[in-house]
Amino acid sequence: WIQLAKQSPFASFQEAANTLERWKEPILSYFLCPYTNARIEGTNHKIKNIKRRAYGYRNLERFRLRVFLECTGNTTGSQAA
């Protein structure tokens, strides 16, 4: 498919083929070890949004509790629910 796409008159097919060829190793590695950092990236994004909405917390403990509430659903700070 990659060779056919590279010979295509459409630039988007050629670009897709080149991208797949460049990223071949990481793509195949994912199927051998299907772990990503997506969950932690999502948590970091949530925390950044909390900070953005709050315009800065004056009390660090309140910020910490808000993060626990939105990320885990509880305000105790423990992971067990």
QUITAJO-V67808 format. One record per run of one state. SS is the DSSP state (~ for helix, > for strand, _ for the rest). FROM is the first residue (numbers start at 1). TO is the last residue. Records with the same first field share a line. If there is no record, write none. Layout:
SS = FROM-TO / FROM-TO
This chain:
_ = 1-1 / 7-10 / 23-23 / 33-37 / 55-59 / 73-81
~ = 2-6 / 11-22 / 24-32 / 38-54 / 60-72
